[in-house]
Amino acid sequence: MYNPRLREYKQYEVDRDVPLLEYLLTTLSGSRSKIKSTLQGRGIKVNGKMVTQFDYELHKGDKVSVSQSKQNDTFKSRYVSIVYEDQYIIVIEKKPGILSMAAGHSSLNVKTVLDEYFRRTRQSCRAHVVHRLDRDTSGLMIYAKDIETEQILEHEWHDIVFDRRYVALCSGEYEEQTGTVANWLKDNKSYVTYSSPVDNGGKYAVTHYWVLDSSLEHSLVEFKLETGRKNQIRVHSADMGHPVCGDVKYGNGDSPLHRLCLHAYVLCFYHPVTHRPMEFSLPIPPQFKEVINKEKKKEKEKKMKKEKQKENHQEKIKKKMRMKIKLKKVMFYLI
């Protein structure tokens, strides 16, 4: 039987900008040592994300969740982090390199990791897959904990999920800062998805995008799915001539981080049982930003170097002109 104390949190809404520990000390009734112990024991979440930093900066409107259980988040996995859990669902952050579900008897997958976690915590449930991320895509996923909840999510997915966004590091600099790609997607006999501007018997797919930052070599792009087709973002970004970096299947060989640079960082849905709106978000992977920042720094240095060279060249020309004028004056006096 499910034990609610394993994941029982009390939620607070922050009313001012303030460091986390200071907010906890003025809001909670426990002693300073008890509050610090809860923080260190991974019993505090901010906007659904586990936080252990004492000086983490809170902002007005942030949601702080405080564990009411003495046994805080003891779950540890190299590939999976628990973001939220209740009696019916579990929301996780999947790291790159793990499948969403088994594709073979010995394949590493999230479902197996979660089933083992449920067994260890004596929960009489199993993880039921309701959507998937590719092995090398990271980010937010939801699993049902019983077959009834799985059926609700599976059959009413498009009505339940009201916002799904990804962020990707893409090859090249986008010409347009925002736009929409819409076409039909279909698999060929080799299971490669290809697009068509007209109905080819495949599924209609719509992707909206916004460029968040860019250098001359790469772009950091947010994608919002209107439909959720297989490989949709990867195919649509390749269609625009800016494939996702590290994409072996649809890419151009550009792989600055040696991984598929695609991250599911926003997942918002109505709870399948309580119907309460649930909103989860993850930070943009810092490695994605770092690639852009390093390249922009190099571009700036290169530009400054060119400007310096131009200044030096102009100074040389001026110096030559001054020398000529001086020489003319000398020649005049000699005459």
C-alpha positions in Angstrom: 0.0 0.0 0.0 1.2 3.5 -0.8 2.6 5.4 2.2 1.7 9.1 1.8 4.4 10.1 4.4 7.1 9.1 1.9 6.1 12.2 -0.2 4.1 14.5 2.0 5.0 18.2 1.4 3.6 21.4 2.7 3.7 24.3 0.2 4.3 28.0 0.7 4.2 30.9 -1.7 7.1 33.4 -1.3 6.0 37.0 -0.8 9.3 38.8 -1.3 12.9 38.4 -2.7 14.9 36.7 0.1 17.6 34.0 0.6 16.1 30.5 1.1 17.4 29.9 4.7 16.3 33.3 5.9 12.8 32.6 4.4 12.6 29.2 6.1 13.7 30.6 9.5 11.0 33.3 9.4 8.2 31.0 8.0 8.6 27.7 9.7 8.2 27.0 13.4 11.0 24.5 13.9 14.4 25.3 15.4 17.3 26.6 13.3 19.1 23.3 13.5 16.0 21.3 12.5 15.4 23.6 9.5 19.0 23.3 8.4 18.8 19.6 8.8 15.7 19.4 6.5 17.5 21.5 3.9 20.6 19.4 4.0 18.5 16.2 3.9 17.0 17.2 0.6 13.6 17.9 2.1 13.1 21.4 0.5 11.9 22.0 -3.1 11.6 25.3 -4.9 9.2 25.3 -7.8 9.3 21.5 -7.8 13.1 21.3 -7.9 15.2 20.0 -5.0 17.4 22.7 -3.4 20.0 22.3 -0.7 21.8 25.7 -1.0 21.3 27.9 2.1 21.8 31.1 0.1 19.5 30.1 -2.8 17.8 33.3 -3.9 14.0 33.2 -3.8 11.8 35.5 -5.7 8.2 36.7 -5.1 5.8 34.1 -6.4 8.1 31.1 -6.0 6.6 27.9 -4.5 8.5 26.4 -1.6 7.7 22.8 -0.7 8.8 21.5 2.8 8.8 17.8 3.5 6.7 16.8 6.5 8.4 13.4 6.7 11.5 12.5 8.7 12.6 10.3 5.8 13.4 12.8 3.0 14.6 12.1 -0.5 16.9 9.1 -0.1 16.4 8.1 -3.7 19.7 8.2 -5.6 20.3 7.4 -9.2 22.9 8.5 -11.7 20.2 8.7 -14.5 17.0 9.7 -12.7 15.9 12.4 -10.2 12.5 12.5 -8.7 10.8 15.9 -9.1 7.3 15.2 -7.7 5.4 12.2 -6.5 2.0 11.4 -5.1 -0.3 8.4 -4.9 -1.1 8.4 -8.7 1.8 9.8 -10.6 5.6 10.4 -10.4 7.4 13.2 -12.3 11.1 12.7 -12.9 14.1 14.3 -14.6 15.7 11.9 -17.0 19.4 12.2 -17.7 20.8 11.5 -21.2 21.9 8.0 -21.8 18.9 6.0 -20.4 15.8 4.7 -22.2 12.3 5.6 -21.1 11.3 1.9 -21.0 12.9 -1.4 -21.7 13.9 -2.2 -25.3 15.6 -5.5 -24.3 16.1 -7.7 -21.3 19.3 -6.0 -20.1 18.7 -2.4 -21.4 19.0 0.4 -18.8 15.7 2.2 -18.6 13.8 4.6 -16.3 10.8 2.2 -15.7 13.1 -0.4 -14.2 14.8 2.2 -12.0 11.4 3.4 -10.7 10.1 -0.1 -10.2 13.1 -0.9 -8.0 12.5 2.4 -6.1 8.9 1.5 -5.5 9.9 -2.0 -4.3 12.5 -0.5 -1.8 10.0 2.0 -0.4 7.3 -0.8 -0.1 4.9 0.8 -2.5 2.6 -1.7 -4.1 2.7 -0.1 -7.6 4.7 -0.1 -10.8 5.8 2.6 -13.2 3.5 2.8 -16.3 4.9 4.6 -19.3 2.6 7.3 -20.8 5.1 9.1 -23.1 8.7 8.8 -24.1 11.9 10.7 -24.5 14.7 9.4 -26.8 17.7 7.7 -25.0 19.9 10.8 -25.4 17.2 13.4 -24.7 17.1 14.7 -21.1 14.4 16.3 -19.1 10.9 16.0 -17.5 8.8 12.9 -17.8 5.6 11.7 -16.1 4.9 8.0 -15.2 1.6 6.7 -13.9 1.6 4.5 -10.7 -1.5 2.4 -11.6 -3.2 1.2 -14.8 -6.3 3.4 -14.3 -4.2 6.6 -14.1 -2.2 5.4 -17.1 -5.3 4.9 -19.2 -6.5 8.4 -18.3 -3.2 10.0 -19.3 -2.9 7.9 -22.5 -6.4 8.6 -23.8 -6.7 12.2 -22.7 -3.1 13.3 -23.1 -3.8 16.1 -25.5 -6.4 17.6 -23.2 -4.5 17.0 -20.0 -1.1 18.4 -21.1 -1.4 22.2 -21.7 2.3 23.1 -22.1 5.3 21.1 -23.2 8.6 22.9 -24.1 12.1 21.8 -25.0 15.3 23.7 -25.3 18.0 22.7 -27.8 21.4 23.7 -28.9 21.2 23.8 -32.7 23.8 24.1 -35.4 24.3 27.5 -37.0 22.7 30.9 -36.5 18.9 31.2 -37.2 17.8 33.7 -39.8 14.4 34.2 -38.0 14.2 34.7 -34.3 10.7 33.1 -34.0 8.5 31.0 -36.2 6.4 27.9 -36.8 7.1 24.7 -38.7 4.1 22.6 -39.9 4.2 19.6 -42.1 3.5 15.8 -42.2 5.9 13.3 -40.7 6.2 9.7 -41.7 8.6 6.9 -41.2 10.3 5.1 -44.1 11.2 1.4 -44.1 14.4 2.1 -42.2 12.4 3.8 -39.4 13.8 7.2 -40.4 11.2 10.0 -40.0 10.9 12.3 -43.0 8.7 15.4 -43.6 6.5 16.4 -46.4 4.7 19.8 -47.1 1.7 17.9 -48.3 -0.2 15.0 -46.8 1.9 11.9 -47.4 -0.2 9.5 -45.2 1.8 10.5 -42.1 0.9 12.6 -39.1 0.5 16.3 -39.1 3.1 18.0 -36.9 3.3 21.6 -35.6 6.3 23.1 -33.8 6.7 26.7 -32.6 10.2 28.0 -31.9 12.0 31.0 -30.3 15.7 31.8 -30.4 16.9 32.5 -26.9 20.5 33.2 -27.7 23.0 32.7 -30.5 26.5 33.0 -31.8 27.7 32.8 -35.4 28.1 29.0 -34.9 25.2 27.9 -32.7 21.7 28.9 -31.5 20.0 28.2 -28.2 16.3 27.6 -29.2 13.1 27.0 -27.3 10.6 24.6 -29.0 6.9 24.4 -28.0 5.0 21.4 -29.3 1.5 21.8 -30.6 1.6 18.1 -31.5 3.8 15.3 -30.1 5.1 13.2 -33.0 8.1 10.9 -33.1 11.4 12.8 -33.5 9.3 15.9 -34.3 11.8 18.6 -33.0 14.8 16.8 -34.4 13.2 16.5 -37.9 11.8 20.1 -37.9 15.1 21.7 -36.8 16.9 19.7 -39.5 14.3 20.9 -42.0 15.2 24.5 -41.2 18.9 23.8 -41.8 19.8 24.0 -38.1 19.7 20.4 -36.8 20.0 19.7 -33.1 23.7 19.4 -32.1 24.9 15.8 -31.5 22.0 14.3 -33.5 23.5 11.2 -35.2 20.3 10.4 -37.1 19.3 13.8 -38.5 22.3 16.0 -37.8 25.2 17.4 -39.8 28.1 16.1 -37.6 28.1 19.2 -35.4 28.5 17.9 -31.8 30.3 20.3 -29.4 29.1 18.5 -26.3 29.3 14.9 -27.6 25.6 14.3 -26.7 22.2 15.0 -28.2 21.6 18.6 -27.1 17.8 18.4 -26.5 16.3 18.9 -23.1 12.6 18.7 -22.1 12.5 21.6 -19.6 8.8 22.5 -19.2 5.9 20.1 -18.5 2.5 21.4 -17.5 -0.7 19.3 -17.1 -3.9 18.9 -15.3 -3.6 16.1 -12.7 -5.3 13.1 -14.1 -7.2 12.3 -10.8 -7.4 15.6 -8.9 -7.6 17.8 -12.0 -5.3 20.3 -10.3 -3.0 22.2 -12.7 0.6 21.0 -12.2 3.5 23.0 -13.6 7.1 21.8 -13.7 10.2 23.4 -15.1 13.9 22.6 -15.1 16.9 25.0 -15.7 18.4 25.1 -19.2 21.5 22.9 -19.1 24.4 25.2 -18.3 26.6 23.3 -20.8 24.2 24.5 -23.6 24.7 28.2 -22.5 28.4 27.7 -22.1 28.9 26.8 -25.7 27.1 30.0 -26.8 28.9 32.2 -24.2 32.4 30.9 -25.2 31.7 31.4 -28.9 30.4 35.0 -28.3 33.4 35.8 -26.2 35.7 34.6 -29.0 33.7 36.6 -31.5 34.0 39.7 -29.3 37.7 39.2 -28.9 38.1 38.7 -32.7 36.1 41.8 -33.4 38.2 43.9 -30.9 41.4 42.5 -32.5 40.2 43.6 -35.9 39.2 47.0 -34.7 42.7 47.3 -33.0 44.4 46.3 -36.2 42.3 48.9 -38.1 43.2 51.6 -35.6 46.9 50.6 -35.9 46.7 50.7 -39.7 45.0 54.1 -39.6 47.6 55.4 -37.2 50.4 54.2 -39.5 48.8 56.1 -42.4 48.5 59.2 -40.3 52.1 58.8 -39.2 53.3 58.6 -42.8 51.3 61.7 -43.7 52.8 63.6 -40.8 56.3 62.5 -41.9 55.6 63.6 -45.5 54.4 67.0 -44.3 57.4 67.4 -42.0 59.7 66.4 -44.9 58.1 69.0 -47.2 58.7 71.7 -44.6 62.3 70.7 -44.2 62.8 70.8 -48.0 61.1 74.2 -48.2 63.5 75.7 -45.6 66.5 74.2 -47.4 65.5 75.8 -50.6 
